[in-house]
Amino acid sequence: MSKTIHIKLTDNRRIEMLRLIKIYYREEFEENLSDFRAESMLKFFIETLGHPVYNQAIQDARAFIAEKLDDLDATFHEKED
């Protein structure tokens, strides 16, 4: 059974992301984005990149934990007679 992951930003994070998108667009393209266009871009990025980035983060965390568990075994394993 597969769960659908819904990426939801907190209000503060959404406001900050919109602010940063507007700053980036203004600095890179010398054009101001409306709130609507910035929100559209944020929605596009979340829908397009959100799941792949989330999945990569899960894979990276899994690899990190597996490495630490291997280290734990190697570090604390006691030889049995």
Phi and psi in radians as a Rosetta constraint file:
Dihedral C 1 N 2 CA 2 C 2 CIRCULARHARMONIC -1.743 0.35
Dihedral N 2 CA 2 C 2 N 3 CIRCULARHARMONIC 2.371 0.35
Dihedral C 2 N 3 CA 3 C 3 CIRCULARHARMONIC -1.711 0.35
Dihedral N 3 CA 3 C 3 N 4 CIRCULARHARMONIC 2.460 0.35
Dihedral C 3 N 4 CA 4 C 4 CIRCULARHARMONIC -1.570 0.35
Dihedral N 4 CA 4 C 4 N 5 CIRCULARHARMONIC 2.241 0.35
Dihedral C 4 N 5 CA 5 C 5 CIRCULARHARMONIC -1.600 0.35
Dihedral N 5 CA 5 C 5 N 6 CIRCULARHARMONIC 2.136 0.35
Dihedral C 5 N 6 CA 6 C 6 CIRCULARHARMONIC -1.817 0.35
Dihedral N 6 CA 6 C 6 N 7 CIRCULARHARMONIC 2.052 0.35
Dihedral C 6 N 7 CA 7 C 7 CIRCULARHARMONIC -1.495 0.35
Dihedral N 7 CA 7 C 7 N 8 CIRCULARHARMONIC 2.064 0.35
Dihedral C 7 N 8 CA 8 C 8 CIRCULARHARMONIC -2.217 0.35
Dihedral N 8 CA 8 C 8 N 9 CIRCULARHARMONIC 2.199 0.35
Dihedral C 8 N 9 CA 9 C 9 CIRCULARHARMONIC -1.561 0.35
Dihedral N 9 CA 9 C 9 N 10 CIRCULARHARMONIC 2.547 0.35
Dihedral C 9 N 10 CA 10 C 10 CIRCULARHARMONIC -1.153 0.35
Dihedral N 10 CA 10 C 10 N 11 CIRCULARHARMONIC 2.802 0.35
Dihedral C 10 N 11 CA 11 C 11 CIRCULARHARMONIC -1.019 0.35
Dihedral N 11 CA 11 C 11 N 12 CIRCULARHARMONIC -0.750 0.35
Dihedral C 11 N 12 CA 12 C 12 CIRCULARHARMONIC -1.132 0.35
Dihedral N 12 CA 12 C 12 N 13 CIRCULARHARMONIC -0.716 0.35
Dihedral C 12 N 13 CA 13 C 13 CIRCULARHARMONIC -1.175 0.35
Dihedral N 13 CA 13 C 13 N 14 CIRCULARHARMONIC -0.715 0.35
Dihedral C 13 N 14 CA 14 C 14 CIRCULARHARMONIC -1.063 0.35
Dihedral N 14 CA 14 C 14 N 15 CIRCULARHARMONIC -0.800 0.35
Dihedral C 14 N 15 CA 15 C 15 CIRCULARHARMONIC -1.046 0.35
Dihedral N 15 CA 15 C 15 N 16 CIRCULARHARMONIC -0.761 0.35
Dihedral C 15 N 16 CA 16 C 16 CIRCULARHARMONIC -1.163 0.35
Dihedral N 16 CA 16 C 16 N 17 CIRCULARHARMONIC -0.727 0.35
Dihedral C 16 N 17 CA 17 C 17 CIRCULARHARMONIC -1.113 0.35
Dihedral N 17 CA 17 C 17 N 18 CIRCULARHARMONIC -0.734 0.35
Dihedral C 17 N 18 CA 18 C 18 CIRCULARHARMONIC -1.095 0.35
Dihedral N 18 CA 18 C 18 N 19 CIRCULARHARMONIC -0.723 0.35
Dihedral C 18 N 19 CA 19 C 19 CIRCULARHARMONIC -1.064 0.35
Dihedral N 19 CA 19 C 19 N 20 CIRCULARHARMONIC -0.780 0.35
Dihedral C 19 N 20 CA 20 C 20 CIRCULARHARMONIC -1.193 0.35
Dihedral N 20 CA 20 C 20 N 21 CIRCULARHARMONIC -0.643 0.35
Dihedral C 20 N 21 CA 21 C 21 CIRCULARHARMONIC -1.089 0.35
Dihedral N 21 CA 21 C 21 N 22 CIRCULARHARMONIC -0.773 0.35
Dihedral C 21 N 22 CA 22 C 22 CIRCULARHARMONIC -1.126 0.35
Dihedral N 22 CA 22 C 22 N 23 CIRCULARHARMONIC -0.721 0.35
Dihedral C 22 N 23 CA 23 C 23 CIRCULARHARMONIC -1.111 0.35
Dihedral N 23 CA 23 C 23 N 24 CIRCULARHARMONIC -0.837 0.35
Dihedral C 23 N 24 CA 24 C 24 CIRCULARHARMONIC -1.013 0.35
Dihedral N 24 CA 24 C 24 N 25 CIRCULARHARMONIC -0.837 0.35
Dihedral C 24 N 25 CA 25 C 25 CIRCULARHARMONIC -1.089 0.35
Dihedral N 25 CA 25 C 25 N 26 CIRCULARHARMONIC -0.726 0.35
Dihedral C 25 N 26 CA 26 C 26 CIRCULARHARMONIC -1.127 0.35
Dihedral N 26 CA 26 C 26 N 27 CIRCULARHARMONIC -0.759 0.35
Dihedral C 26 N 27 CA 27 C 27 CIRCULARHARMONIC -1.266 0.35
Dihedral N 27 CA 27 C 27 N 28 CIRCULARHARMONIC -0.649 0.35
Dihedral C 27 N 28 CA 28 C 28 CIRCULARHARMONIC -1.454 0.35
Dihedral N 28 CA 28 C 28 N 29 CIRCULARHARMONIC -0.611 0.35
Dihedral C 28 N 29 CA 29 C 29 CIRCULARHARMONIC -2.086 0.35
Dihedral N 29 CA 29 C 29 N 30 CIRCULARHARMONIC 0.031 0.35
Dihedral C 29 N 30 CA 30 C 30 CIRCULARHARMONIC 0.896 0.35
Dihedral N 30 CA 30 C 30 N 31 CIRCULARHARMONIC 0.776 0.35
Dihedral C 30 N 31 CA 31 C 31 CIRCULARHARMONIC -2.516 0.35
Dihedral N 31 CA 31 C 31 N 32 CIRCULARHARMONIC 2.459 0.35
Dihedral C 31 N 32 CA 32 C 32 CIRCULARHARMONIC -1.572 0.35
Dihedral N 32 CA 32 C 32 N 33 CIRCULARHARMONIC 2.377 0.35
Dihedral C 32 N 33 CA 33 C 33 CIRCULARHARMONIC -1.642 0.35
Dihedral N 33 CA 33 C 33 N 34 CIRCULARHARMONIC 2.473 0.35
Dihedral C 33 N 34 CA 34 C 34 CIRCULARHARMONIC -1.294 0.35
Dihedral N 34 CA 34 C 34 N 35 CIRCULARHARMONIC 2.855 0.35
Dihedral C 34 N 35 CA 35 C 35 CIRCULARHARMONIC -0.995 0.35
Dihedral N 35 CA 35 C 35 N 36 CIRCULARHARMONIC -0.728 0.35
Dihedral C 35 N 36 CA 36 C 36 CIRCULARHARMONIC -1.070 0.35
Dihedral N 36 CA 36 C 36 N 37 CIRCULARHARMONIC -0.798 0.35
Dihedral C 36 N 37 CA 37 C 37 CIRCULARHARMONIC -1.178 0.35
Dihedral N 37 CA 37 C 37 N 38 CIRCULARHARMONIC -0.691 0.35
Dihedral C 37 N 38 CA 38 C 38 CIRCULARHARMONIC -1.110 0.35
Dihedral N 38 CA 38 C 38 N 39 CIRCULARHARMONIC -0.749 0.35
Dihedral C 38 N 39 CA 39 C 39 CIRCULARHARMONIC -1.102 0.35
Dihedral N 39 CA 39 C 39 N 40 CIRCULARHARMONIC -0.701 0.35
Dihedral C 39 N 40 CA 40 C 40 CIRCULARHARMONIC -1.098 0.35
Dihedral N 40 CA 40 C 40 N 41 CIRCULARHARMONIC -0.731 0.35
Dihedral C 40 N 41 CA 41 C 41 CIRCULARHARMONIC -1.137 0.35
Dihedral N 41 CA 41 C 41 N 42 CIRCULARHARMONIC -0.767 0.35
Dihedral C 41 N 42 CA 42 C 42 CIRCULARHARMONIC -1.061 0.35
Dihedral N 42 CA 42 C 42 N 43 CIRCULARHARMONIC -0.786 0.35
Dihedral C 42 N 43 CA 43 C 43 CIRCULARHARMONIC -1.041 0.35
Dihedral N 43 CA 43 C 43 N 44 CIRCULARHARMONIC -0.770 0.35
Dihedral C 43 N 44 CA 44 C 44 CIRCULARHARMONIC -1.034 0.35
Dihedral N 44 CA 44 C 44 N 45 CIRCULARHARMONIC -0.821 0.35
Dihedral C 44 N 45 CA 45 C 45 CIRCULARHARMONIC -1.134 0.35
Dihedral N 45 CA 45 C 45 N 46 CIRCULARHARMONIC -0.712 0.35
Dihedral C 45 N 46 CA 46 C 46 CIRCULARHARMONIC -1.116 0.35
Dihedral N 46 CA 46 C 46 N 47 CIRCULARHARMONIC -0.799 0.35
Dihedral C 46 N 47 CA 47 C 47 CIRCULARHARMONIC -1.168 0.35
Dihedral N 47 CA 47 C 47 N 48 CIRCULARHARMONIC -0.628 0.35
Dihedral C 47 N 48 CA 48 C 48 CIRCULARHARMONIC -1.483 0.35
Dihedral N 48 CA 48 C 48 N 49 CIRCULARHARMONIC -0.762 0.35
Dihedral C 48 N 49 CA 49 C 49 CIRCULARHARMONIC -1.812 0.35
Dihedral N 49 CA 49 C 49 N 50 CIRCULARHARMONIC -0.366 0.35
Dihedral C 49 N 50 CA 50 C 50 CIRCULARHARMONIC -0.963 0.35
Dihedral N 50 CA 50 C 50 N 51 CIRCULARHARMONIC -0.929 0.35
Dihedral C 50 N 51 CA 51 C 51 CIRCULARHARMONIC -1.177 0.35
Dihedral N 51 CA 51 C 51 N 52 CIRCULARHARMONIC -0.791 0.35
Dihedral C 51 N 52 CA 52 C 52 CIRCULARHARMONIC -1.064 0.35
Dihedral N 52 CA 52 C 52 N 53 CIRCULARHARMONIC -0.697 0.35
Dihedral C 52 N 53 CA 53 C 53 CIRCULARHARMONIC -1.177 0.35
Dihedral N 53 CA 53 C 53 N 54 CIRCULARHARMONIC -0.746 0.35
Dihedral C 53 N 54 CA 54 C 54 CIRCULARHARMONIC -1.041 0.35
Dihedral N 54 CA 54 C 54 N 55 CIRCULARHARMONIC -0.835 0.35
Dihedral C 54 N 55 CA 55 C 55 CIRCULARHARMONIC -1.092 0.35
Dihedral N 55 CA 55 C 55 N 56 CIRCULARHARMONIC -0.682 0.35
Dihedral C 55 N 56 CA 56 C 56 CIRCULARHARMONIC -1.145 0.35
Dihedral N 56 CA 56 C 56 N 57 CIRCULARHARMONIC -0.681 0.35
Dihedral C 56 N 57 CA 57 C 57 CIRCULARHARMONIC -1.093 0.35
Dihedral N 57 CA 57 C 57 N 58 CIRCULARHARMONIC -0.713 0.35
Dihedral C 57 N 58 CA 58 C 58 CIRCULARHARMONIC -1.111 0.35
Dihedral N 58 CA 58 C 58 N 59 CIRCULARHARMONIC -0.772 0.35
Dihedral C 58 N 59 CA 59 C 59 CIRCULARHARMONIC -1.090 0.35
Dihedral N 59 CA 59 C 59 N 60 CIRCULARHARMONIC -0.739 0.35
Dihedral C 59 N 60 CA 60 C 60 CIRCULARHARMONIC -1.120 0.35
Dihedral N 60 CA 60 C 60 N 61 CIRCULARHARMONIC -0.733 0.35
Dihedral C 60 N 61 CA 61 C 61 CIRCULARHARMONIC -1.134 0.35
Dihedral N 61 CA 61 C 61 N 62 CIRCULARHARMONIC -0.729 0.35
Dihedral C 61 N 62 CA 62 C 62 CIRCULARHARMONIC -1.072 0.35
Dihedral N 62 CA 62 C 62 N 63 CIRCULARHARMONIC -0.772 0.35
Dihedral C 62 N 63 CA 63 C 63 CIRCULARHARMONIC -1.125 0.35
Dihedral N 63 CA 63 C 63 N 64 CIRCULARHARMONIC -0.713 0.35
Dihedral C 63 N 64 CA 64 C 64 CIRCULARHARMONIC -1.081 0.35
Dihedral N 64 CA 64 C 64 N 65 CIRCULARHARMONIC -0.822 0.35
Dihedral C 64 N 65 CA 65 C 65 CIRCULARHARMONIC -1.139 0.35
Dihedral N 65 CA 65 C 65 N 66 CIRCULARHARMONIC -0.727 0.35
Dihedral C 65 N 66 CA 66 C 66 CIRCULARHARMONIC -1.064 0.35
Dihedral N 66 CA 66 C 66 N 67 CIRCULARHARMONIC -0.716 0.35
Dihedral C 66 N 67 CA 67 C 67 CIRCULARHARMONIC -1.109 0.35
Dihedral N 67 CA 67 C 67 N 68 CIRCULARHARMONIC -0.737 0.35
Dihedral C 67 N 68 CA 68 C 68 CIRCULARHARMONIC -1.158 0.35
Dihedral N 68 CA 68 C 68 N 69 CIRCULARHARMONIC -0.642 0.35
Dihedral C 68 N 69 CA 69 C 69 CIRCULARHARMONIC -1.175 0.35
Dihedral N 69 CA 69 C 69 N 70 CIRCULARHARMONIC -0.662 0.35
Dihedral C 69 N 70 CA 70 C 70 CIRCULARHARMONIC -1.111 0.35
Dihedral N 70 CA 70 C 70 N 71 CIRCULARHARMONIC -0.728 0.35
Dihedral C 70 N 71 CA 71 C 71 CIRCULARHARMONIC -1.086 0.35
Dihedral N 71 CA 71 C 71 N 72 CIRCULARHARMONIC -0.700 0.35
Dihedral C 71 N 72 CA 72 C 72 CIRCULARHARMONIC -1.061 0.35
Dihedral N 72 CA 72 C 72 N 73 CIRCULARHARMONIC -0.804 0.35
Dihedral C 72 N 73 CA 73 C 73 CIRCULARHARMONIC -1.097 0.35
Dihedral N 73 CA 73 C 73 N 74 CIRCULARHARMONIC -0.803 0.35
Dihedral C 73 N 74 CA 74 C 74 CIRCULARHARMONIC -1.163 0.35
Dihedral N 74 CA 74 C 74 N 75 CIRCULARHARMONIC -0.644 0.35
Dihedral C 74 N 75 CA 75 C 75 CIRCULARHARMONIC -1.321 0.35
Dihedral N 75 CA 75 C 75 N 76 CIRCULARHARMONIC -0.691 0.35
Dihedral C 75 N 76 CA 76 C 76 CIRCULARHARMONIC -1.966 0.35
Dihedral N 76 CA 76 C 76 N 77 CIRCULARHARMONIC 0.084 0.35
Dihedral C 76 N 77 CA 77 C 77 CIRCULARHARMONIC -1.168 0.35
Dihedral N 77 CA 77 C 77 N 78 CIRCULARHARMONIC 2.261 0.35
Dihedral C 77 N 78 CA 78 C 78 CIRCULARHARMONIC -1.793 0.35
Dihedral N 78 CA 78 C 78 N 79 CIRCULARHARMONIC 2.302 0.35
Dihedral C 78 N 79 CA 79 C 79 CIRCULARHARMONIC -1.159 0.35
Dihedral N 79 CA 79 C 79 N 80 CIRCULARHARMONIC 2.316 0.35
Dihedral C 79 N 80 CA 80 C 80 CIRCULARHARMONIC -1.725 0.35
Dihedral N 80 CA 80 C 80 N 81 CIRCULARHARMONIC 2.542 0.35
